[in-house]
């Protein structure tokens, strides 16, 4: 199967010679190139029953690596199931105009933080208004920066329970399609974001005509239909939390310095299409989506925020009739069984013995 790793191995050197990479972009390229190779070292496991031996190499665990996100996603899903309430949930998406992309390229950390803050204030303030819900809500927000064709398209996915805590600490439910009209959300978000842009002294970095056009146009905010039940919420959200710009499964071929991959064209009814780019352009687009070092792309707000979360969440569960259970954490082996349907510890040769650690394989000297 063609992979991002193969593209970096074959064409990454040429790209680095002709482009200036940020330290974080260089780190991502090295991590993906070295992932599960001898360069990161590994270990040998042996079956005591039949003597079968196999070598395994270490993962890079970089959050931009296509190979390393499956386990991270499943582990995150397992930990988040405890936080679910037995209520309906909404999926709301906030996007910003392409006219602001130049600011994101030069001040990425600041601009990404502005999106989170503008969205959090928009949802919280409108939800607390008695005209809409009159309650304090909780929600999870996830940053994505790409479109299906790897273009730069920053937007925030929010998963919002259909209700919240009223001022008298009662659960107030919403049974509407969404408790805040989308046009109201869009205009509030636009005003919030542009006001924060001015406060951060960033509006002056844009041509005044661009700023004016951002004020005039309608910003895209949309709400998908509510989930049928809470059980599918985190599984669905897991598709977004640990998604990267492109998965290996979408890459179709790599040959003669060109990369072909499939993408869904939502402007054409969601049809699957094939796009072919030069390897250099593919790498450029991929690296557009490398996040700043230490940046938190998944954030929780309201009664799902980290401060006193357990106490508030337990209270919300009591009010909504949600069963209170103990939070459990699956082992790596159990996660593997869940994902692939077989026990990785069982010897593939004899089918009887259990593979055991034998010795480490250190990285080559100088790596």
C-alpha positions as CSV (number, residue, x, y, z in Angstrom):
1,X,0.0,0.0,0.0
2,X,1.4,3.4,-0.9
3,X,1.9,5.6,2.2
4,X,2.9,9.1,3.3
5,X,6.1,7.6,4.7
6,X,7.1,6.4,1.2
7,X,6.5,9.9,-0.2
8,X,8.7,11.4,2.4
9,X,11.4,8.8,2.0
10,X,11.6,9.2,-1.8
11,X,11.0,12.9,-2.2
12,X,11.4,14.5,1.2
13,X,15.1,15.2,0.7
14,X,14.5,17.1,-2.5
15,X,11.8,19.1,-0.9
16,X,13.9,20.1,2.1
17,X,16.7,21.3,-0.3
18,X,14.3,23.7,-2.0
19,X,12.0,24.8,0.9
20,X,12.5,26.2,4.3
21,X,10.8,24.1,7.0
22,X,9.8,25.2,10.4
23,X,11.4,23.1,13.3
24,X,8.1,21.4,13.9
25,X,7.6,20.5,10.2
26,X,11.1,19.0,10.1
27,X,10.4,17.0,13.2
28,X,7.1,15.7,11.6
29,X,8.9,14.6,8.4
30,X,11.6,12.8,10.3
31,X,9.2,11.1,12.6
32,X,6.9,9.8,9.8
33,X,10.0,8.7,7.8
34,X,11.5,6.8,10.7
35,X,8.2,5.3,12.1
36,X,8.4,1.5,12.6
37,X,11.8,1.2,11.0
38,X,15.2,0.1,12.4
39,X,16.0,3.8,12.9
40,X,13.8,4.0,16.0
41,X,14.9,0.6,17.4
42,X,12.5,-2.1,18.5
43,X,12.5,-5.5,20.2
44,X,12.4,-9.2,19.4
45,X,9.5,-11.4,20.8
46,X,9.7,-15.2,21.0
47,X,7.2,-18.0,21.4
48,X,8.4,-20.3,24.2
49,X,6.3,-23.2,22.8
50,X,7.7,-23.4,19.3
51,X,10.6,-21.0,19.2
52,X,9.0,-18.6,16.6
53,X,10.6,-15.2,16.7
54,X,9.6,-11.9,15.2
55,X,11.0,-8.4,15.2
56,X,8.9,-5.3,15.9
57,X,10.0,-1.7,15.5
58,X,8.9,1.3,17.5
59,X,6.3,3.8,16.4
60,X,7.1,7.5,16.2
61,X,3.8,8.4,18.1
62,X,3.7,11.7,16.3
63,X,0.1,13.1,16.1
64,X,0.5,13.8,12.4
65,X,1.6,10.3,11.5
66,X,-1.0,8.2,9.6
67,X,0.3,5.0,11.2
68,X,0.1,6.1,14.8
69,X,-3.3,7.6,15.1
70,X,-5.4,4.4,15.1
71,X,-4.4,3.4,18.6
72,X,-4.4,6.9,19.9
73,X,-8.0,7.3,18.6
74,X,-9.3,4.1,20.1
75,X,-7.6,4.9,23.5
76,X,-9.2,8.3,23.4
77,X,-12.6,6.9,22.5
78,X,-12.5,4.5,25.4
79,X,-11.7,7.3,27.9
80,X,-14.4,9.6,26.6
81,X,-17.3,7.2,26.8
82,X,-17.4,7.8,30.6
83,X,-18.3,11.5,29.9
84,X,-21.4,10.7,27.8
85,X,-24.8,11.8,28.9
86,X,-28.0,9.9,28.0
87,X,-29.2,12.9,25.8
88,X,-29.2,13.8,22.2
89,X,-26.1,15.5,20.7
90,X,-25.5,18.0,18.0
91,X,-22.5,18.3,15.6
92,X,-21.8,22.0,14.8
93,X,-19.1,23.2,12.4
94,X,-17.6,26.7,12.4
95,X,-15.4,27.9,9.5
96,X,-13.5,31.1,8.7
97,X,-13.2,32.8,5.3
98,X,-10.3,32.0,3.1
99,X,-9.4,35.7,3.1
100,X,-7.8,35.2,6.5
101,X,-5.5,32.4,5.5
102,X,-2.5,34.6,5.2
103,X,-2.8,35.5,8.9
104,X,-3.0,31.8,9.8
105,X,0.2,31.1,7.9
106,X,2.3,33.7,9.7
107,X,0.6,33.6,13.2
108,X,-0.8,30.1,13.4
109,X,-0.8,29.6,17.1
110,X,-2.5,32.9,17.8
111,X,-5.1,32.5,15.1
112,X,-6.0,28.9,16.1
113,X,-6.5,30.1,19.6
114,X,-8.8,32.8,18.3
115,X,-11.0,30.3,16.6
116,X,-11.4,28.3,19.8
117,X,-12.1,31.4,21.9
118,X,-14.6,32.9,19.5
119,X,-16.5,29.6,19.1
120,X,-16.5,29.0,22.9
121,X,-17.9,32.5,23.6
122,X,-20.4,32.3,20.8
123,X,-21.9,29.0,21.9
124,X,-21.8,29.7,25.6
125,X,-23.3,33.2,25.5
126,X,-26.1,32.3,23.0
127,X,-27.0,29.1,24.9
128,X,-27.2,31.1,28.2
129,X,-29.7,33.5,26.6
130,X,-33.3,32.6,27.7
131,X,-34.4,33.4,24.1
132,X,-32.6,30.1,23.0
133,X,-31.9,27.7,25.9
134,X,-31.2,29.7,29.0
135,X,-28.6,27.2,30.3
136,X,-25.0,26.6,30.7
137,X,-23.9,24.0,28.2
138,X,-20.8,21.8,27.8
139,X,-19.2,20.8,24.6
140,X,-16.0,19.4,22.9
141,X,-14.3,21.3,20.1
142,X,-11.8,19.8,17.6
143,X,-9.6,21.8,15.2
144,X,-9.1,20.7,11.6
145,X,-7.1,22.8,9.1
146,X,-7.7,20.9,5.9
147,X,-10.2,20.2,3.1
148,X,-10.5,16.9,1.2
149,X,-7.9,18.0,-1.4
150,X,-5.4,18.9,1.3
151,X,-6.0,22.6,0.8
152,X,-5.9,24.9,3.8
153,X,-9.3,25.2,5.4
154,X,-9.3,25.9,9.2
155,X,-12.6,25.0,10.9
156,X,-13.8,23.7,14.3
157,X,-16.0,20.6,14.9
158,X,-18.1,20.9,18.0
159,X,-20.1,18.1,19.7
160,X,-22.8,19.7,21.9
161,X,-25.3,17.9,24.2
162,X,-28.9,19.0,23.6
163,X,-29.3,20.8,26.9
164,X,-27.6,22.3,29.8
165,X,-27.8,23.4,33.4
166,X,-30.2,26.2,34.2
167,X,-29.5,28.9,36.8
168,X,-31.4,26.9,39.4
169,X,-29.2,23.9,38.6
170,X,-31.9,21.9,36.7
171,X,-31.4,20.2,33.4
172,X,-33.0,22.1,30.6
173,X,-33.4,20.0,27.4
174,X,-33.6,21.1,23.8
175,X,-35.7,19.1,21.4
176,X,-35.3,21.5,18.5
177,X,-33.2,20.8,15.4
178,X,-30.7,22.9,17.1
179,X,-31.4,25.3,20.0
180,X,-29.6,28.3,18.3
181,X,-30.5,29.3,14.8
182,X,-27.6,28.8,12.4
183,X,-27.7,32.4,11.0
184,X,-27.6,33.7,14.6
185,X,-24.5,31.5,15.3
186,X,-22.8,32.6,12.1
187,X,-23.2,36.3,12.8
188,X,-22.3,36.1,16.4
189,X,-19.2,34.0,15.6
190,X,-18.2,36.5,12.9
191,X,-18.5,39.5,15.2
192,X,-16.6,37.7,18.0
193,X,-13.7,36.5,15.8
194,X,-13.2,39.9,14.1
195,X,-13.3,41.7,17.5
196,X,-10.7,39.3,18.9
197,X,-8.6,39.9,15.8
198,X,-8.6,43.6,16.5
199,X,-7.8,43.1,20.2
200,X,-4.8,41.0,19.2
201,X,-3.6,43.8,16.9
202,X,-3.7,41.5,13.9
203,X,-6.4,43.2,11.8
204,X,-3.7,45.8,10.7
205,X,-1.8,43.0,9.0
206,X,-4.6,42.7,6.5
207,X,-5.6,45.1,3.7
208,X,-8.6,47.1,4.9
209,X,-10.6,45.9,1.9
210,X,-10.1,42.3,3.1
211,X,-11.2,43.2,6.6
212,X,-14.3,44.9,5.2
213,X,-15.2,42.0,3.0
214,X,-15.0,39.7,6.1
215,X,-17.5,41.9,7.9
216,X,-19.9,41.9,4.9
217,X,-19.9,38.2,4.0
218,X,-21.9,35.5,5.8
219,X,-19.5,33.1,7.6
220,X,-20.2,29.4,7.1
221,X,-21.6,27.6,10.2
222,X,-23.7,24.5,9.9
223,X,-25.3,22.0,12.1
224,X,-25.7,18.3,11.2
225,X,-28.7,16.3,12.3
226,X,-28.6,15.2,15.9
227,X,-27.3,11.7,16.8
228,X,-29.9,9.0,17.3
229,X,-28.4,8.0,20.6
230,X,-25.4,8.8,22.9
231,X,-23.7,5.4,22.1
232,X,-22.6,6.5,18.7
233,X,-21.4,10.0,19.7
234,X,-17.9,9.3,20.8
235,X,-17.3,6.7,18.0
236,X,-18.4,9.4,15.6
237,X,-16.3,12.1,17.3
238,X,-13.3,9.8,17.3
239,X,-13.3,10.1,13.5
240,X,-12.6,13.8,13.9
241,X,-10.4,14.0,17.0
242,X,-7.4,12.0,15.7
243,X,-7.9,12.5,12.0
244,X,-4.9,13.9,10.1
245,X,-4.8,15.7,6.8
246,X,-4.9,12.5,4.8
247,X,-4.8,8.8,5.7
248,X,-2.7,6.2,3.9
249,X,-5.9,4.5,2.7
250,X,-6.7,7.4,0.4
251,X,-3.4,7.3,-1.4
252,X,-3.8,5.4,-4.6
253,X,-0.3,5.5,-6.3
254,X,3.1,7.0,-6.1
255,X,5.1,7.0,-9.4
256,X,7.3,9.2,-11.5
257,X,7.3,12.0,-8.9
258,X,3.5,12.2,-8.8
259,X,1.0,11.2,-6.1
260,X,-2.6,10.3,-6.8
261,X,-5.2,10.1,-4.1
262,X,-9.0,10.0,-3.8
263,X,-11.0,12.9,-2.4
264,X,-14.6,13.7,-1.8
265,X,-15.9,16.7,-3.7
266,X,-18.7,18.1,-1.5
267,X,-19.4,20.9,-4.0
268,X,-20.4,18.1,-6.5
269,X,-22.7,16.1,-4.3
270,X,-20.0,14.4,-2.3
271,X,-18.7,12.4,-5.3
272,X,-15.4,10.6,-4.9
273,X,-12.7,11.9,-7.3
274,X,-9.0,11.3,-8.0
275,X,-6.5,14.1,-7.7
276,X,-2.9,13.9,-8.9
277,X,-0.2,16.2,-7.6
278,X,3.5,16.4,-7.9
279,X,5.2,14.8,-4.9
280,X,6.6,18.2,-4.0
281,X,3.2,19.8,-4.0
282,X,1.7,16.9,-2.0
283,X,4.4,17.4,0.7
284,X,3.8,21.2,0.7
285,X,0.1,20.7,1.3
286,X,0.6,18.0,3.9
287,X,3.0,20.2,5.9
288,X,0.5,23.1,5.9
289,X,-1.4,21.2,8.5
290,X,1.4,20.6,11.0
291,X,0.3,22.2,14.3
292,X,2.5,24.4,16.5
293,X,4.4,22.5,19.2
294,X,2.3,21.5,22.1
295,X,-0.9,23.0,20.7
296,X,-4.1,21.4,22.1
297,X,-6.4,20.7,19.1
298,X,-9.1,19.0,21.3
299,X,-10.6,21.2,24.0
300,X,-13.6,20.9,26.4
301,X,-15.8,23.7,27.6
302,X,-18.6,24.5,30.1
303,X,-19.5,21.6,32.3
304,X,-17.1,19.4,30.3
305,X,-14.2,21.7,31.1
306,X,-11.3,20.3,33.2
307,X,-12.0,22.4,36.3
308,X,-14.2,20.4,38.7
309,X,-15.3,18.3,35.7
310,X,-15.9,15.1,37.6
311,X,-18.2,16.8,40.1
312,X,-20.2,18.7,37.5
313,X,-20.5,15.7,35.2
314,X,-21.7,13.4,37.9
315,X,-24.4,16.0,38.8
316,X,-25.4,16.2,35.1
317,X,-25.7,12.4,34.9
318,X,-28.0,12.4,37.9
319,X,-30.2,15.0,36.4
320,X,-30.4,13.3,33.0
321,X,-30.8,9.7,34.3
322,X,-27.4,8.6,32.9
323,X,-25.9,5.5,34.5
324,X,-22.8,6.3,36.5
325,X,-20.1,3.8,35.9
326,X,-16.4,3.5,36.6
327,X,-14.0,4.8,34.0
328,X,-12.0,1.9,32.5
329,X,-8.8,1.9,30.4
330,X,-8.1,-0.8,27.9
331,X,-4.6,-2.3,27.7
332,X,-2.7,-2.1,24.4
333,X,-3.5,-5.8,23.7
334,X,-7.2,-5.3,24.4
335,X,-7.2,-2.3,22.0
336,X,-5.5,-4.4,19.3
337,X,-8.2,-7.2,19.8
338,X,-11.0,-4.6,19.5
339,X,-9.5,-3.1,16.4
340,X,-8.3,-6.1,14.5
341,X,-10.2,-9.0,16.0
342,X,-7.4,-11.2,17.1
343,X,-4.9,-11.4,20.0
344,X,-1.4,-10.1,19.0
345,X,0.1,-12.2,21.9
346,X,-1.0,-15.5,20.3
347,X,1.8,-17.2,18.3
348,X,1.0,-17.0,14.6
349,X,3.1,-20.1,13.9
350,X,1.9,-22.7,16.3
351,X,-1.3,-21.0,17.5
352,X,-0.7,-22.3,21.0
353,X,2.0,-20.3,22.7
354,X,2.0,-16.7,23.8
355,X,4.6,-14.4,22.4
356,X,7.0,-13.1,25.1
357,X,9.5,-10.3,25.0
358,X,13.1,-11.6,24.4
359,X,15.4,-8.7,23.8
360,X,15.6,-5.0,22.7
361,X,16.8,-3.9,19.2
362,X,18.6,-0.6,19.8
363,X,18.7,2.1,17.0
364,X,21.8,2.0,14.8
365,X,24.7,4.0,16.2
366,X,24.6,7.7,15.2
367,X,20.8,7.7,14.5
